[in-house]
């Protein structure tokens, strides 16, 4: 597939890395020569220096025969105009744009269609990140929570702690502990390295364990790996931007929420907009402010400003002053591994959420979901099995017969409204939704080939 990516920032670069392969021809457009040179040094792709909305630049990038344009520059207007030019002048078949301003998103149904602004899919990073953080809040103790099959199945990453019922025991004993709940351990990461989960594998403290279960049973399975945490009753949010304000709206009905915003004008706006949130104007790295607001009583401290260093420092201070748990938004992905696990409990990369959403729209039509995990190293995918025994390599076959790439685990099958946790003798049927975990994302293409129906399928 011939793909043009506009924007060589962190999202564009991560997306390019995910799509570079023998079957994709990638061209990246940006106005920053240094970013383009860095990309070209790392990957086998083409680069074009210039404004991605300009017709001449798009033509130079090969828009005449491009099949897909993904506009993820830092400017909404450039992204929208690039899609319009690609449609009007070059007839590019599919166009995806990253749109951040809520003023556009609120009117997306009117604005974004072929008769107006020809954008086939919009990606709204702030909404994605807000939803992602809300899922983590709903399941205290989880490091990642990913939903599949319209929320019926979830893949959850947790750290195993002393006191967890399964810690020190083999995975096979899960069935003894929770006989009425079916679950599958999809992967274990020990000291940063992947371990193939077998029935005889002993769960150790500090292991990062990914399991698949019916969404209704997540908390019961989590309790096997760590002492179950209480739901967050008192929450402090730092940053009154789109994410901070969105989180406050989501949480203020069931939790006592305080929101700290540095800008006096923005704090006044938020105070008028939010119904049950206490809005404070000030600096969250101010020890006196935190003390006055009884930081030691806060169950969860969330820093979501657009300044990584401010988020990290305020969260570290809050934790040292008694906040029970801290969560921070980190724009620079290199920082995520550095800060998570100490005084900062969870570090969130908005780029990974955005790239996951983009990949869901870029993969083939039987790819329903595609999520980047563990800072982009691993991947979780949901595919629909198509065909029959004659036209498919998976339909009509038991899971143990499938030629899966190394480190790949099938976690669950969703058949209609039924959730089947994967076992070796399960047989895949036409239209089944199959959820897989890949320790190494480089094997996604092999999974795609495995599930692609033969030429006789129609």
VOMARDO-147754 format. One record per residue (C-alpha): residue in one letter; x, y, z. Coordinates in steps of 0.05 Angstrom, whole numbers, plus 5000, padded with zeros to 4 digits. Layout:
BEGIN
<pt "a",<X,Y,Z>>;
...
// end
This chain:
BEGIN
<pt "x",<5000,5000,5000>>;
<pt "x",<5025,5070,4983>>;
<pt "x",<5016,5113,5045>>;
<pt "x",<5031,5187,5057>>;
<pt "x",<5040,5210,5129>>;
<pt "x",<5039,5285,5143>>;
<pt "x",<5076,5301,5206>>;
<pt "x",<5142,5271,5230>>;
<pt "x",<5131,5284,5304>>;
<pt "x",<5124,5228,5355>>;
<pt "x",<5057,5203,5328>>;
<pt "x",<5078,5205,5255>>;
<pt "x",<5145,5172,5270>>;
<pt "x",<5114,5117,5312>>;
<pt "x",<5061,5105,5259>>;
<pt "x",<5114,5101,5204>>;
<pt "x",<5153,5051,5246>>;
<pt "x",<5091,5008,5253>>;
<pt "x",<5075,5009,5178>>;
<pt "x",<5143,5004,5146>>;
<pt "x",<5148,4936,5112>>;
<pt "x",<5158,4904,5045>>;
<pt "x",<5086,4912,5025>>;
<pt "x",<5079,4986,5046>>;
<pt "x",<5112,5045,5012>>;
<pt "x",<5115,5102,5063>>;
<pt "x",<5127,5176,5049>>;
<pt "x",<5131,5225,5107>>;
<pt "x",<5121,5300,5097>>;
<pt "x",<5144,5352,5148>>;
<pt "x",<5174,5422,5150>>;
<pt "x",<5228,5401,5199>>;
<pt "x",<5289,5374,5161>>;
<pt "x",<5321,5345,5224>>;
<pt "x",<5260,5302,5240>>;
<pt "x",<5258,5276,5169>>;
<pt "x",<5332,5260,5168>>;
<pt "x",<5325,5221,5233>>;
<pt "x",<5267,5180,5205>>;
<pt "x",<5304,5165,5140>>;
<pt "x",<5365,5142,5178>>;
<pt "x",<5324,5092,5218>>;
<pt "x",<5274,5065,5168>>;
<pt "x",<5267,5048,5094>>;
<pt "x",<5219,5103,5074>>;
<pt "x",<5215,5167,5032>>;
<pt "x",<5213,5238,5060>>;
<pt "x",<5191,5304,5031>>;
<pt "x",<5206,5372,5061>>;
<pt "x",<5147,5421,5059>>;
<pt "x",<5077,5438,5080>>;
<pt "x",<5033,5376,5074>>;
<pt "x",<4972,5416,5053>>;
<pt "x",<5006,5446,4992>>;
<pt "x",<4988,5413,4925>>;
<pt "x",<5059,5414,4898>>;
<pt "x",<5086,5381,4961>>;
<pt "x",<5032,5327,4959>>;
<pt "x",<5047,5315,4885>>;
<pt "x",<5121,5308,4900>>;
<pt "x",<5103,5258,4955>>;
<pt "x",<5066,5214,4904>>;
<pt "x",<4994,5233,4919>>;
<pt "x",<4974,5217,4847>>;
<pt "x",<4974,5142,4862>>;
<pt "x",<4972,5141,4939>>;
<pt "x",<4919,5097,4970>>;
<pt "x",<4920,5128,5039>>;
<pt "x",<4936,5196,5069>>;
<pt "x",<4945,5203,5145>>;
<pt "x",<4950,5275,5168>>;
<pt "x",<4979,5279,5239>>;
<pt "x",<5015,5346,5239>>;
<pt "x",<5009,5390,5301>>;
<pt "x",<4958,5436,5267>>;
<pt "x",<4886,5415,5257>>;
<pt "x",<4876,5463,5199>>;
<pt "x",<4935,5435,5161>>;
<pt "x",<4909,5364,5172>>;
<pt "x",<4840,5381,5147>>;
<pt "x",<4864,5421,5087>>;
<pt "x",<4912,5366,5067>>;
<pt "x",<4854,5317,5065>>;
<pt "x",<4814,5366,5023>>;
<pt "x",<4871,5377,4973>>;
<pt "x",<4886,5302,4970>>;
<pt "x",<4813,5289,4954>>;
<pt "x",<4800,5346,4905>>;
<pt "x",<4864,5344,4865>>;
<pt "x",<4891,5273,4872>>;
<pt "x",<4830,5230,4887>>;
<pt "x",<4865,5195,4945>>;
<pt "x",<4818,5140,4966>>;
<pt "x",<4824,5142,5042>>;
<pt "x",<4841,5202,5086>>;
<pt "x",<4851,5203,5162>>;
<pt "x",<4863,5267,5203>>;
<pt "x",<4883,5280,5274>>;
<pt "x",<4837,5334,5302>>;
<pt "x",<4849,5361,5372>>;
<pt "x",<4804,5423,5379>>;
<pt "x",<4738,5405,5412>>;
<pt "x",<4706,5461,5372>>;
<pt "x",<4715,5418,5310>>;
<pt "x",<4700,5351,5343>>;
<pt "x",<4633,5375,5370>>;
<pt "x",<4610,5386,5298>>;
<pt "x",<4645,5326,5266>>;
<pt "x",<4581,5296,5238>>;
<pt "x",<4567,5359,5199>>;
<pt "x",<4638,5376,5179>>;
<pt "x",<4672,5311,5161>>;
<pt "x",<4641,5277,5102>>;
<pt "x",<4654,5276,5028>>;
<pt "x",<4605,5332,5011>>;
<pt "x",<4639,5380,5060>>;
<pt "x",<4708,5364,5089>>;
<pt "x",<4728,5297,5058>>;
<pt "x",<4759,5263,5119>>;
<pt "x",<4741,5189,5125>>;
<pt "x",<4763,5182,5198>>;
<pt "x",<4782,5232,5251>>;
<pt "x",<4827,5216,5310>>;
<pt "x",<4816,5258,5372>>;
<pt "x",<4877,5245,5419>>;
<pt "x",<4849,5280,5480>>;
<pt "x",<4785,5240,5478>>;
<pt "x",<4824,5175,5469>>;
<pt "x",<4870,5191,5528>>;
<pt "x",<4812,5212,5572>>;
<pt "x",<4776,5146,5558>>;
<pt "x",<4840,5107,5571>>;
<pt "x",<4853,5140,5638>>;
<pt "x",<4780,5130,5658>>;
<pt "x",<4788,5054,5646>>;
<pt "x",<4849,5053,5691>>;
<pt "x",<4810,5090,5744>>;
<pt "x",<4753,5040,5739>>;
<pt "x",<4802,4984,5755>>;
<pt "x",<4850,5007,5810>>;
<pt "x",<4916,4971,5807>>;
<pt "x",<4915,4958,5732>>;
<pt "x",<4974,4983,5690>>;
<pt "x",<4935,4976,5624>>;
<pt "x",<4863,4959,5607>>;
<pt "x",<4845,4946,5534>>;
<pt "x",<4774,4929,5512>>;
<pt "x",<4755,4884,5454>>;
<pt "x",<4691,4861,5420>>;
<pt "x",<4652,4923,5440>>;
<pt "x",<4674,4916,5513>>;
<pt "x",<4657,4843,5522>>;
<pt "x",<4729,4821,5532>>;
<pt "x",<4787,4858,5564>>;
<pt "x",<4863,4849,5564>>;
<pt "x",<4891,4874,5630>>;
<pt "x",<4963,4886,5651>>;
<pt "x",<4978,4884,5726>>;
<pt "x",<5040,4878,5769>>;
<pt "x",<5040,4817,5814>>;
<pt "x",<5052,4835,5887>>;
<pt "x",<5066,4796,5951>>;
<pt "x",<4998,4782,5980>>;
<pt "x",<4967,4763,5913>>;
<pt "x",<4937,4693,5919>>;
<pt "x",<4972,4668,5856>>;
<pt "x",<5041,4696,5871>>;
<pt "x",<5088,4639,5884>>;
<pt "x",<5042,4589,5851>>;
<pt "x",<5036,4559,5781>>;
<pt "x",<4988,4590,5730>>;
<pt "x",<4950,4524,5728>>;
<pt "x",<4925,4536,5799>>;
<pt "x",<4883,4595,5775>>;
<pt "x",<4826,4547,5760>>;
<pt "x",<4828,4521,5831>>;
<pt "x",<4825,4591,5860>>;
<pt "x",<4769,4617,5816>>;
<pt "x",<4735,4555,5789>>;
<pt "x",<4674,4592,5761>>;
<pt "x",<4715,4644,5721>>;
<pt "x",<4753,4627,5658>>;
<pt "x",<4815,4669,5642>>;
<pt "x",<4879,4663,5602>>;
<pt "x",<4948,4690,5619>>;
<pt "x",<4970,4719,5552>>;
<pt "x",<5041,4741,5571>>;
<pt "x",<5088,4752,5629>>;
<pt "x",<5144,4803,5630>>;
<pt "x",<5197,4791,5683>>;
<pt "x",<5251,4844,5692>>;
<pt "x",<5233,4871,5623>>;
<pt "x",<5237,4804,5587>>;
<pt "x",<5179,4764,5559>>;
<pt "x",<5167,4695,5589>>;
<pt "x",<5122,4645,5553>>;
<pt "x",<5064,4630,5600>>;
<pt "x",<5055,4555,5612>>;
<pt "x",<5012,4520,5662>>;
<pt "x",<5075,4504,5703>>;
<pt "x",<5100,4576,5702>>;
<pt "x",<5107,4604,5772>>;
<pt "x",<5082,4676,5781>>;
<pt "x",<5134,4717,5818>>;
<pt "x",<5127,4783,5855>>;
<pt "x",<5140,4843,5809>>;
<pt "x",<5121,4803,5746>>;
<pt "x",<5080,4844,5696>>;
<pt "x",<5023,4797,5678>>;
<pt "x",<4975,4807,5620>>;
<pt "x",<4911,4766,5624>>;
<pt "x",<4848,4761,5582>>;
<pt "x",<4780,4754,5613>>;
<pt "x",<4707,4770,5606>>;
<pt "x",<4703,4843,5625>>;
<pt "x",<4654,4827,5681>>;
<pt "x",<4707,4785,5716>>;
<pt "x",<4768,4832,5713>>;
<pt "x",<4769,4850,5787>>;
<pt "x",<4763,4777,5809>>;
<pt "x",<4824,4758,5767>>;
<pt "x",<4863,4819,5789>>;
<pt "x",<4854,4797,5861>>;
<pt "x",<4893,4734,5846>>;
<pt "x",<4955,4775,5828>>;
<pt "x",<4953,4832,5878>>;
<pt "x",<4914,4853,5939>>;
<pt "x",<4851,4886,5911>>;
<pt "x",<4853,4962,5916>>;
<pt "x",<4795,5004,5939>>;
<pt "x",<4761,5048,5887>>;
<pt "x",<4787,5119,5884>>;
<pt "x",<4742,5165,5925>>;
<pt "x",<4785,5228,5928>>;
<pt "x",<4819,5250,5863>>;
<pt "x",<4863,5310,5848>>;
<pt "x",<4874,5329,5775>>;
<pt "x",<4929,5376,5754>>;
<pt "x",<4917,5412,5688>>;
<pt "x",<4853,5442,5663>>;
<pt "x",<4862,5428,5589>>;
<pt "x",<4817,5383,5547>>;
<pt "x",<4840,5319,5583>>;
<pt "x",<4837,5347,5654>>;
<pt "x",<4769,5379,5644>>;
<pt "x",<4743,5316,5610>>;
<pt "x",<4766,5272,5667>>;
<pt "x",<4735,5318,5719>>;
<pt "x",<4668,5313,5683>>;
<pt "x",<4673,5238,5681>>;
<pt "x",<4692,5230,5754>>;
<pt "x",<4656,5285,5791>>;
<pt "x",<4591,5245,5796>>;
<pt "x",<4622,5188,5837>>;
<pt "x",<4685,5217,5867>>;
<pt "x",<4706,5280,5905>>;
<pt "x",<4748,5316,5853>>;
<pt "x",<4796,5374,5859>>;
<pt "x",<4826,5406,5797>>;
<pt "x",<4888,5450,5799>>;
<pt "x",<4898,5498,5742>>;
<pt "x",<4955,5549,5736>>;
<pt "x",<4919,5599,5692>>;
<pt "x",<4872,5645,5730>>;
<pt "x",<4827,5655,5668>>;
<pt "x",<4822,5581,5653>>;
<pt "x",<4808,5565,5726>>;
<pt "x",<4749,5613,5725>>;
<pt "x",<4722,5581,5662>>;
<pt "x",<4727,5511,5692>>;
<pt "x",<4695,5533,5757>>;
<pt "x",<4634,5556,5717>>;
<pt "x",<4632,5494,5673>>;
<pt "x",<4642,5438,5724>>;
<pt "x",<4585,5423,5773>>;
<pt "x",<4616,5382,5829>>;
<pt "x",<4690,5395,5821>>;
<pt "x",<4729,5442,5866>>;
<pt "x",<4773,5483,5819>>;
<pt "x",<4837,5512,5850>>;
<pt "x",<4880,5565,5816>>;
<pt "x",<4953,5553,5831>>;
<pt "x",<5017,5512,5820>>;
<pt "x",<5011,5438,5836>>;
<pt "x",<5085,5437,5852>>;
<pt "x",<5073,5486,5908>>;
<pt "x",<5083,5447,5973>>;
<pt "x",<5039,5495,6012>>;
<pt "x",<4980,5488,5964>>;
<pt "x",<4984,5412,5968>>;
<pt "x",<4988,5414,6044>>;
<pt "x",<4929,5461,6050>>;
<pt "x",<4888,5415,6005>>;
<pt "x",<4906,5354,6048>>;
<pt "x",<4944,5316,5995>>;
<pt "x",<4954,5259,6045>>;
<pt "x",<4879,5244,6038>>;
<pt "x",<4881,5240,5962>>;
<pt "x",<4872,5169,5934>>;
<pt "x",<4894,5187,5863>>;
<pt "x",<4936,5245,5838>>;
<pt "x",<4933,5255,5762>>;
<pt "x",<4979,5304,5727>>;
<pt "x",<4957,5318,5655>>;
<pt "x",<4987,5385,5636>>;
<pt "x",<5025,5392,5570>>;
<pt "x",<5091,5398,5607>>;
<pt "x",<5125,5331,5622>>;
<pt "x",<5172,5359,5674>>;
<pt "x",<5116,5395,5711>>;
<pt "x",<5075,5331,5711>>;
<pt "x",<5132,5289,5737>>;
<pt "x",<5155,5338,5791>>;
<pt "x",<5085,5352,5818>>;
<pt "x",<5069,5277,5821>>;
<pt "x",<5134,5261,5857>>;
<pt "x",<5121,5316,5908>>;
<pt "x",<5048,5293,5918>>;
<pt "x",<5070,5221,5929>>;
<pt "x",<5123,5242,5980>>;
<pt "x",<5071,5283,6016>>;
<pt "x",<5024,5225,6023>>;
<pt "x",<4982,5216,5959>>;
<pt "x",<4966,5142,5954>>;
<pt "x",<4974,5135,5879>>;
<pt "x",<5001,5178,5823>>;
<pt "x",<4988,5178,5748>>;
<pt "x",<5022,5224,5697>>;
<pt "x",<5016,5241,5624>>;
<pt "x",<5084,5237,5588>>;
<pt "x",<5092,5265,5518>>;
<pt "x",<5164,5241,5509>>;
<pt "x",<5160,5166,5504>>;
<pt "x",<5233,5159,5526>>;
<pt "x",<5212,5185,5595>>;
<pt "x",<5158,5132,5606>>;
<pt "x",<5205,5075,5626>>;
<pt "x",<5248,5122,5667>>;
<pt "x",<5193,5147,5714>>;
<pt "x",<5142,5090,5720>>;
<pt "x",<5145,5044,5779>>;
<pt "x",<5176,5089,5832>>;
<pt "x",<5140,5148,5861>>;
<pt "x",<5101,5151,5796>>;
<pt "x",<5056,5091,5792>>;
<pt "x",<5030,5097,5721>>;
<pt "x",<5059,5137,5663>>;
<pt "x",<5014,5146,5603>>;
<pt "x",<5038,5160,5532>>;
<pt "x",<4985,5196,5490>>;
<pt "x",<5023,5177,5427>>;
<pt "x",<5010,5102,5438>>;
<pt "x",<4935,5114,5446>>;
<pt "x",<4934,5156,5382>>;
<pt "x",<4975,5106,5341>>;
<pt "x",<4931,5048,5364>>;
<pt "x",<4870,5086,5340>>;
<pt "x",<4903,5101,5273>>;
<pt "x",<4924,5029,5262>>;
<pt "x",<4852,5006,5272>>;
<pt "x",<4831,5048,5212>>;
<pt "x",<4892,5030,5169>>;
<pt "x",<4894,4954,5175>>;
<pt "x",<4851,4909,5131>>;
<pt "x",<4775,4906,5142>>;
<pt "x",<4779,4842,5183>>;
<pt "x",<4825,4879,5232>>;
<pt "x",<4776,4906,5284>>;
<pt "x",<4826,4931,5337>>;
<pt "x",<4901,4940,5340>>;
<pt "x",<4932,4965,5405>>;
<pt "x",<5004,4981,5421>>;
<pt "x",<5025,4955,5489>>;
<pt "x",<5086,4961,5534>>;
<pt "x",<5107,5028,5503>>;
<pt "x",<5099,5001,5433>>;
<pt "x",<5141,4937,5439>>;
<pt "x",<5082,4889,5442>>;
<pt "x",<5015,4889,5406>>;
<pt "x",<4944,4863,5419>>;
<pt "x",<4898,4853,5360>>;
<pt "x",<4826,4833,5347>>;
<pt "x",<4810,4801,5279>>;
<pt "x",<4749,4771,5248>>;
<pt "x",<4758,4702,5219>>;
<pt "x",<4729,4698,5148>>;
<pt "x",<4716,4640,5102>>;
<pt "x",<4712,4564,5111>>;
<pt "x",<4761,4506,5114>>;
<pt "x",<4776,4513,5039>>;
<pt "x",<4787,4588,5037>>;
<pt "x",<4817,4603,5106>>;
<pt "x",<4879,4580,5143>>;
<pt "x",<4843,4588,5210>>;
<pt "x",<4769,4573,5202>>;
<pt "x",<4750,4502,5219>>;
<pt "x",<4816,4489,5255>>;
<pt "x",<4833,4479,5328>>;
<pt "x",<4876,4532,5360>>;
<pt "x",<4933,4483,5372>>;
<pt "x",<4936,4470,5296>>;
<pt "x",<4949,4543,5278>>;
<pt "x",<5018,4564,5256>>;
<pt "x",<5026,4624,5302>>;
<pt "x",<5089,4667,5302>>;
<pt "x",<5136,4662,5363>>;
<pt "x",<5110,4694,5426>>;
<pt "x",<5038,4699,5401>>;
<pt "x",<4980,4678,5445>>;
<pt "x",<4906,4673,5428>>;
<pt "x",<4870,4699,5489>>;
<pt "x",<4796,4694,5472>>;
<pt "x",<4744,4682,5419>>;
<pt "x",<4679,4722,5417>>;
<pt "x",<4623,4686,5380>>;
<pt "x",<4562,4731,5377>>;
<pt "x",<4549,4749,5450>>;
<pt "x",<4588,4689,5477>>;
<pt "x",<4658,4698,5505>>;
<pt "x",<4703,4637,5498>>;
<pt "x",<4770,4640,5534>>;
<pt "x",<4819,4606,5488>>;
<pt "x",<4838,4533,5498>>;
<pt "x",<4878,4488,5451>>;
<pt "x",<4817,4449,5427>>;
<pt "x",<4773,4510,5410>>;
<pt "x",<4754,4510,5336>>;
<pt "x",<4750,4577,5301>>;
<pt "x",<4686,4591,5262>>;
<pt "x",<4668,4640,5207>>;
<pt "x",<4655,4710,5236>>;
<pt "x",<4689,4694,5303>>;
<pt "x",<4726,4753,5335>>;
<pt "x",<4794,4728,5355>>;
<pt "x",<4837,4767,5405>>;
<pt "x",<4912,4755,5403>>;
<pt "x",<4972,4781,5442>>;
<pt "x",<5039,4789,5407>>;
<pt "x",<5102,4797,5450>>;
<pt "x",<5137,4826,5389>>;
<pt "x",<5097,4872,5343>>;
<pt "x",<5140,4854,5283>>;
<pt "x",<5097,4792,5274>>;
<pt "x",<5032,4831,5262>>;
<pt "x",<5040,4822,5186>>;
<pt "x",<5046,4746,5194>>;
<pt "x",<4981,4746,5234>>;
<pt "x",<4949,4788,5180>>;
<pt "x",<4970,4738,5127>>;
<pt "x",<4945,4680,5169>>;
<pt "x",<4876,4710,5175>>;
<pt "x",<4871,4735,5103>>;
<pt "x",<4819,4693,5065>>;
<pt "x",<4841,4658,5002>>;
<pt "x",<4826,4682,4931>>;
<pt "x",<4763,4638,4927>>;
<pt "x",<4730,4674,4986>>;
<pt "x",<4678,4726,4968>>;
// end
